[in-house]
Amino acid sequence: MARAISPCIFCQIAGSSNSTPLLHSDDKVVAFKDINPSAFRHYLVVPVEHIPTVNDLQRRNEDYTLVSHMINVGETLLRRDAPQSNQYRFGFHQPPFNSVDHLHLHCFALPFIPRWKQLKYMSLGPLGGFIEAEKLLEKIKPFSPIPP
């Protein structure tokens, strides 16, 4: 029986390294260049497992560890490929502002090019917009047990 092809473009990229050149690949995530870059360097880090959006993440070790790993991969790639950049930025679009329903971390070596593209990556407070990666980590950090 033929395997169904996933309609999710990021699942297709994570499942077949032939479709898009990968900058990084491991059992948890893949990373590649954004097809419409907004900065000097603009990479995406996506989990291999299909997770639709940041709203699907919970306060649990698995989700916290995954997002931490995504950030570490992005930082490593940018430090390697854009060491001269003096500012890096990492974050996620929140529904309804995400363009692809597969969790993906935007990794930027700034400046934004052109400068107006930074508007796509601003927080809109309670309306959502863009959430900085560190802020998301705070939101999903597992509760630590209260010592006896």
Secondary structure, 3 states (H helix, E strand, C coil): CCCCCCCCHHHHHHHCCCCCCCCEECCCEEEEECCCCCEEEEEEEEECCCCCCHHHCCCCHHHHHHHHHHHHHHHHHHHHHCCCCCCEEEEEEECCCCCCCCCCEEEEEEEECCHHHHHHHCECHHHCEEEEHHHHHHHHCCCCCCCC
